């Protein structure tokens, strides 16, 4: 099985005014292609920080984050984030002044991996996720937390990057929606998620 992502001796710490806090130290793990992973742990143990480092959102780490055996800093953090990683954030990171369709189209246009995606295809997928056309054409600032989360998930799928990293992707969803999203993720088989 192809090794898609690997962390070697990965450590992360930060200093505040009084102390140095080690979030995690000397972590080693391989993430293979076509595999679904879940990172488990108590609240505050560093799961979100680990996902942020793996996704290239924070480069203040020690050790290595390797994508296809190449350090992501050598690939270029911006290039890595744009073309190889899709991130689903706890706080959605949607442009509140845009509607759901335009939020997704903007991300698709930035990525170089999309293929023939148009607004009708996006609308169809949003509808599968319970976002009808009326809601899809409203500014995302008017949507509920669960609806914003679904838009963020659809965005990550359409960007079509090789890895989707999801930080508590079902945290704002009801049970039925959560099960649906997990099944959709399993279809992708390229997920690293914090649950």
N, C-alpha and C positions, 0 to 999 in steps of 0.2 A: 504494500500500500504506500502511495506517495506521501512523503512527509511535506506538509504544506507550510507549517509554522512551527517554530521551536524556540523555547526560551532556555538559555544556558546561564547558570549562576546568576540569575536575575535578582537584583536587590533594589529596594526603593526606600528612601528615607527623606525626611525633611526636618529642618530646624525652625523652631519658633523662637520667640524672644529668650526663652529660658532653657529649652531642652532640645535634644535631637530625638526624633521619633522614628524608629525602624518599622516600616509597614510590613515588609516581607524581606526575607534574606535567602540568598542562594537557592532560588527556585529553579527547578529543571523540569521540563515537560515537552513532549512532542504532540502536535495536533495534526493528525493525518487527514488527507483529502477524503471527501465523502463520508464524514463522520460527524455525529452530533455530540457535543460535550456540554456538561453542566458543571459549573463551579459552585460548590456548596460551602457554607460557613456561616458563623454567627454574624449578626449585624456589627459593622465597624471593624471587621477583621482584615479588610483590604481588598475585597473582591472587586469593587468598582475601580479602585486604583490599578489593580492588575489588568483589568480589561482596558482601561485607558492607556496603559503602557503598551499592551499588545497591539492596540489599534493605532498607535503612533500619535495619540493625543497628548502624551506627556513624555518628553525625551530626557528627563532628568534621572534616568536609571543607571545602575551599574550592571555589568554583565552584557548579555547579547539577546536581542530579539531577531530571529532569523526567519526570513520569508524565502522559501525554496533555497535554503542554505546561504542566503545573502543577508547581511545585517541591514535592517530597514533604514538606518541612518545613511548607509552607502547607496541605497536605492534612491534616497531622498524622501524625507518624511511626507512632504506634500504629495509627491507622486504616489507613494505607498497608500496614503489615505484616499486619494482620488480614484485610483485604478485597481486597488486590490482588496480594500476593506470597506464594508458597509457597517455603520454603527447605528444601533437603536438605543437612544439615550433614555434615562429615567425621566428627564424633563422634556422629551420629544424633540427639541431643537427645530421647530417649524418656524417659518416666517409668518408671523401673526397677521400681517397685512395682505398676505396672498391666500388664495383658496387652496384646497387640498390638491386639486389637479395641477395647479401651477407650482406648488411646493415640490411635487414629484417630478414634473417636467424639468424644473431647474436642476435638480440633482441628476437626472438622467442626462441632461445636456452637458453637465460638467464632466461626467464619467465618459471614458472612451470605450466602455464595454457594452453599451446598450445596442439593441438591434431593432430597428423599425417600431419604436414605441411611439404611439400617438395618444391624444387625449381620449379617444373612444376606448382604446384598450385599457388605459388607466381607469377610466370611469367604470368599465366592466369589472375590473379587479376590486375597486373600492366597493362596488355594490356587493360583491361576494363577502366583503368584510363588514357589511352592514352600514356602509356610507352611501346613501342614495344620491341621485343627481342633485337634488336641491341642497343637501348638506355639502356635497362635494364642491359646489360653486359658491359657498359662503366663505368668508374669511375664516381661517382656522381659529382665530381668537374667539369665535362664537361657538366652537365645538366643546363638548364635554372632555374630561380627561381621558376617558376610555376611547372616545372617537379620535382624539389626537394621537393616541397610542397606535390605533389601527392604521391611521394615515402614515405614521412613521414606519410601521412594519411594511406596508405596501411600498413605500419609498425604497426601503432597503432591498426589497426583492427586485424591483424594476431596475435599480442601478446595475444589477447583475455582476457585482464583484465576486471574487472567488470565496471570500470569507464574510460571513455576517456575524458581528459581535453584538449581543443584545444584553443590556443591563436591566434586569427585571422587566422583561418585555410584556409580561402578563399582569403586572402589579396593579394596573388600573382597570382590569377587565373582569367581567363576571365569569362564572365557571364554564358556561357553554362557549363563550368567546375565547377563553383561555385554551380550552381543549382544541378548538378549531385552529387557533394560531399555532399550537404545538404540532398539530398534524401538518400544517402548511410548512413549518420549519423542517419537519422530518423529510418532506418532499425535496427540500433544498439540500439537505445533508451537508451543510457547510457552516454550521453554527457553533459559536462558543457563547454560552449564555450564563448569566448570573441569576440564579433562581432563589 
